[in-house]
Amino acid sequence: MGTESQAEELLSLFGLSNVERFSAPERRLYRAFGLERTSLGQLLAPASWMGMVRAGLKSQFIPGKKLKGMVGDVLQMPGVSLLSDGNIVGDFKPQRADKRPDYLELAAMKC
Protein backbone atom coordinates (compact mmCIF):
# COMPACT_ATOMS: atom_id res chain seq x y z
CA MET A 1 0.00 0.00 0.00
CA GLY A 2 3.01 2.21 -0.38
CA THR A 3 3.98 4.24 -3.41
CA GLU A 4 5.27 2.75 -6.67
CA SER A 5 8.80 3.99 -5.89
CA GLN A 6 8.68 2.33 -2.43
CA ALA A 7 7.52 -0.93 -4.04
CA GLU A 8 10.29 -0.72 -6.64
CA GLU A 9 12.92 -0.15 -3.94
CA LEU A 10 11.71 -3.03 -1.76
CA LEU A 11 11.26 -5.51 -4.60
CA SER A 12 14.64 -4.67 -6.12
CA LEU A 13 16.33 -5.65 -2.83
CA PHE A 14 15.19 -9.21 -3.53
CA GLY A 15 15.69 -9.20 -7.31
CA LEU A 16 11.94 -8.92 -7.93
CA SER A 17 11.65 -5.52 -9.58
CA ASN A 18 10.24 -7.11 -12.75
CA VAL A 19 7.27 -8.91 -11.11
CA GLU A 20 3.71 -7.82 -11.78
CA ARG A 21 2.23 -5.84 -8.89
CA PHE A 22 -0.60 -3.51 -8.06
CA SER A 23 -1.34 -1.02 -5.35
CA ALA A 24 -4.62 -0.68 -3.47
CA PRO A 25 -4.31 2.29 -1.09
CA GLU A 26 -8.09 2.34 -0.54
CA ARG A 27 -7.89 -1.41 0.39
CA ARG A 28 -10.70 -2.38 -2.04
CA LEU A 29 -8.73 -5.33 -3.39
CA TYR A 30 -7.81 -6.47 0.11
CA ARG A 31 -11.50 -6.53 1.04
CA ALA A 32 -12.43 -8.27 -2.23
CA PHE A 33 -9.97 -11.06 -1.42
CA GLY A 34 -11.19 -11.28 2.19
CA LEU A 35 -8.07 -9.77 3.77
CA GLU A 36 -9.18 -7.75 6.76
CA ARG A 37 -7.31 -5.49 9.13
CA THR A 38 -6.12 -6.88 12.44
CA SER A 39 -6.54 -5.14 15.78
CA LEU A 40 -3.70 -3.41 17.57
CA GLY A 41 -4.19 -5.88 20.43
CA GLN A 42 -3.72 -8.87 18.14
CA LEU A 43 -0.73 -7.26 16.45
CA LEU A 44 0.95 -6.68 19.83
CA ALA A 45 0.16 -10.15 21.21
CA PRO A 46 3.36 -12.02 22.15
CA ALA A 47 2.90 -14.67 19.44
CA SER A 48 2.64 -11.99 16.75
CA TRP A 49 5.36 -9.62 17.85
CA MET A 50 7.87 -12.41 18.41
CA GLY A 51 7.40 -13.41 14.78
CA MET A 52 7.84 -9.80 13.69
CA VAL A 53 10.99 -9.41 15.82
CA ARG A 54 12.42 -12.56 14.19
CA ALA A 55 11.62 -11.17 10.72
CA GLY A 56 13.16 -7.81 11.60
CA LEU A 57 16.33 -9.43 12.89
CA LYS A 58 16.54 -11.61 9.79
CA SER A 59 16.36 -8.56 7.53
CA GLN A 60 19.28 -6.96 9.43
CA PHE A 61 21.57 -9.85 8.51
CA ILE A 62 20.81 -10.18 4.80
CA PRO A 63 23.87 -8.67 3.09
CA GLY A 64 22.93 -5.54 1.16
CA LYS A 65 19.24 -5.85 2.03
CA LYS A 66 18.47 -3.44 4.83
CA LEU A 67 14.80 -2.53 5.05
CA LYS A 68 14.06 1.10 5.86
CA GLY A 69 11.07 0.92 8.17
CA MET A 70 7.35 0.42 7.81
CA VAL A 71 5.28 1.50 4.84
CA GLY A 72 1.52 1.46 4.49
CA ASP A 73 -1.11 0.21 6.91
CA VAL A 74 0.59 -1.91 9.58
CA LEU A 75 -2.79 -3.30 10.64
CA GLN A 76 -3.60 -4.68 7.18
CA MET A 77 -3.42 -8.47 7.25
CA PRO A 78 -1.20 -10.02 4.58
CA GLY A 79 -2.30 -12.67 2.16
CA VAL A 80 -1.62 -14.36 -1.15
CA SER A 81 -4.06 -15.41 -3.86
CA LEU A 82 -3.08 -17.47 -6.88
CA LEU A 83 -5.30 -16.69 -9.86
CA SER A 84 -5.84 -18.68 -13.05
CA ASP A 85 -8.32 -17.69 -15.76
CA GLY A 86 -9.97 -15.25 -13.36
CA ASN A 87 -10.49 -17.86 -10.62
CA ILE A 88 -8.75 -18.20 -7.27
CA VAL A 89 -7.03 -21.60 -7.38
CA GLY A 90 -5.09 -21.20 -4.14
CA ASP A 91 -4.77 -18.72 -1.34
CA PHE A 92 -3.29 -18.04 2.06
CA LYS A 93 -5.12 -15.94 4.63
CA PRO A 94 -3.27 -16.05 7.95
CA GLN A 95 -4.91 -15.70 11.34
CA ARG A 96 -1.91 -13.70 12.60
CA ALA A 97 0.13 -11.01 10.87
CA ASP A 98 3.45 -12.80 11.46
CA LYS A 99 2.47 -15.95 9.51
CA ARG A 100 3.77 -16.45 5.97
CA PRO A 101 2.66 -18.86 3.26
CA ASP A 102 4.64 -21.69 1.76
CA TYR A 103 5.41 -19.82 -1.45
CA LEU A 104 6.87 -22.89 -3.16
CA GLU A 105 3.70 -24.86 -2.44
CA LEU A 106 1.56 -22.08 -3.94
CA ALA A 107 3.86 -21.76 -6.96
CA ALA A 108 3.66 -25.52 -7.60
CA MET A 109 -0.15 -25.52 -7.82
CA LYS A 110 -1.68 -26.46 -11.16
CA CYS A 111 -3.27 -23.50 -12.89
GIRAUR-V634671 format. One record per pair of residues at least 24 apart in sequence whose C-alpha atoms are under 7 Angstrom apart, sorted by the first residue. I is the first residue (numbers start at 1). GAP is how many residues later the second one is. D is the distance in Angstrom with one decimal. If there is no record, write none. Layout:
# GIRAUR-V634671
<<I:GAP:D> <I:GAP:D>>
This chain:
# GIRAUR-V634671
<<1:24:5.0> <1:71:5.0> <2:69:5.7> <2:70:5.1> <13:52:5.7> <35:42:6.0> <35:43:6.9> <35:44:6.7> <35:58:6.9> <36:40:6.4> <36:41:5.8> <37:38:5.2> <37:39:4.3> <37:40:5.3> <38:37:5.2> <38:38:6.2> <38:39:6.1> <39:36:6.6> <40:35:7.0> <43:54:6.8> <48:48:6.4> <48:49:6.5> <48:50:5.4> <51:47:5.2> <52:46:5.8> <84:27:5.5>>
